[in-house]
Amino acid sequence: MVNLNRVLLIGNLTRDPELRYTPSGSAACEFSLAVNRNWTDKKSGEKKEEVSFIDIVAWGRTAELCAEYLKKGRSTFVEGRLQQDRWEDQKTGQKRSKIRVNAERVQFLGGRSTEAAPAPQEISGQASPEEDIPF
């Protein structure tokens, strides 16, 4: 059986990235992208827009560079894979899950920021470590 888990996204950051470190010292950076979809309704001819908010995590040196250069509103290209996290809610005991993108490549695109932003560049990351994530 053939499987494929590949995600390509271009969107704008919805908040500033959060950089954290695992107990073993691996960097992990979390951020979210707003990705728009525009279309025209066939019946009414009305233009419509849908926005999806996608959670992203980058690891290692990629995480550190994302935390340094990315800011809310910045346009970014992310290539990676979907990853489902599962846990049990400590308060209610319910099983919970969340799907997010594990970034393998991040390219900084033009930004909305008034600050001087670095030229577009691409960074490639590493897969998440085989340890517990601290958040």
N, C-alpha and C positions, 0 to 999 in steps of 0.2 A: 504494500500500500504506500502510495506517495503522499507526503505531507509538505505543506509550505506554510511558514509563519513569517511573513515579511510585511512591514508597514512603511509607507512613505508619506510624510506629512509636511505641508508648508502652512504655517500659521503665525499668529502673533502671541507673545507671552501675555498671560493674563495677570501675572504677579511676578515679583522678583524671585529669582531662584533661591532655594534654601540648600546650603551645603552642610553636610554632616559627615562624620567619620564612624566607621564600624569599630568595634573593640580592637580589631587587629590593625586598624589604621587605614583601611581602604576608604577613599573618598566616595561619597554618594551625593548627587545633586538632584533635587526634585524641582520640577517646574511644570506649568500647564500651558497648553497651546489652545487658542481659539481658532477653529478651522471653519471657514464659511462655505456654504453651498448655495449657489444662486440658480434659479430656474424660472421659467415662465409657465404659469398654469395654462394648460391646453384649453380648458373650457372658458375661462374668463379673460385670458390674455394678460392677466395681472402678473407682474414680476414679484417673485417671492425669494426670501432668504432664510436659511436655517443655519444656526451656529452650533457646533459641537465643541465641548470642552474636554480635552484629552490630557490626562496626567502622564508625565514622562519622568523617567529616572535615568541618569547617566552615571557612569562609574569611573574611578581612577583619575587619570590626568584629564580626560574629557570632562569629568564632573568639575574639577577645579577650574578649567578654562571657561566652562559654562557659567559658573558662579562669578567669575571675574568679569566677563564681557557681556553677558546677557542681562537685560533689564526689562521690566514690564513694558509692553508695547512693541518690543523688538521683533522683527520678522525673522523666522528661523526655519530651516529645513532639517527634518529629523528622519533618519532611516534606522529601523530597528525591528524588534519582534514584540508580539503581545506576550504578556506574562500575567498569570492569574495568581494573586496572593490570597491565601485562606488563613483565617484565624477564628478564635472563639471569643466573643464579646465577654469581657470580664464581669460586667455588671449584670447582663441578662443571661449569659451562658449560651446565647444563640450563635450558630455558625455563620460567619460573614465571609464575603469574598469581594475582590476588587480587581478589575483588569486595567492594566496600564501598559505603556510602551517602554521597553528596556532599550534605550538608545545605543546604537552601535556606531553611528556616524551622525555628527551634528555640523551643519554649515550655517554660519552667521550671515544673514542677509541684511539688506538695508533696514534702518530702524526709524521709528517715529521720534526717538529721543532727540532733544536739542543738544545734548552733549556730543562731543566728538566721538564717534564710534569707529572701531577698527574696520579696515576693509573686509569685505566678505572673505571668510576663510573656512576651511573644512577641517574638522578634527575627527579622528576615529577613536573609538573607545574599546573597552574590554567588557566582557560579559560580567554579570554580577558574581561576586564571590560566593562560594558554597557555604556561607555561614549565615547566621540570623541577621536580618536587617534591623538596625536599631530604632526604627520608627514605623 
